[in-house]
């Protein structure tokens, strides 16, 4: 495989599968399945957000991979890592409503929340670096290396 793009393909594939599992989880919550509601005691909206975000991230990763533009290894890893952690934020909120600032169960005084929210900020930086770097690489690939001015 050219440019060692397995990480992008694997990440995109796994995130599609997670997105599908979350779709079924939504059905379970809406159908009042006790064990699913026990896994996701938080806001149902957070499951939907995670579902959409995982599918969006997989589409971005696979779309960028399909361009065949070579990306540096650290950009690829940042895209895949950031896509998981960014989408995972919504899962954490759905599974642990005490971490969700929009939940009635949110407990701002918990030290755990300071750590969780610091990790979320780091996740945004990693995601921005990965997808921003991919966007810049893609844009640079469209520019002619040798620009000739008409004589």
QUIQUINOR-V368748 format. One line per field, one symbol per residue. ss: DSSP state (a for helix, b for strand, c for the rest). psi: psi as a letter, one per 40 degrees, with the letter a starting at -180 (. if undefined). A space follows every 10 residues. Layout:
BEGIN
ss: ???
psi: ???
END
This chain:
BEGIN
ss: caaacaaaaa aaaaaaaaaa aaaaaaaaaa cccaaaaaac cccaaaaaaa aaaaaaaaaa aaaaaacccc ccaaaaaaaa aaaaaaaaaa aaaaacaaac cccccccccc aaaaaaaaaa aaaaaaaaaa aaaaaaaaaa aacccccccc c
psi: hiefeddddd dddddddddd dddddddddd efhddddddg eahddddddd dddddddddd dddddeeehh iidddddddd dddddddddd dddddgeeeh deidehgdeh dddddddddd dddddddddd dddddddddd eehhdhhhhh .
END
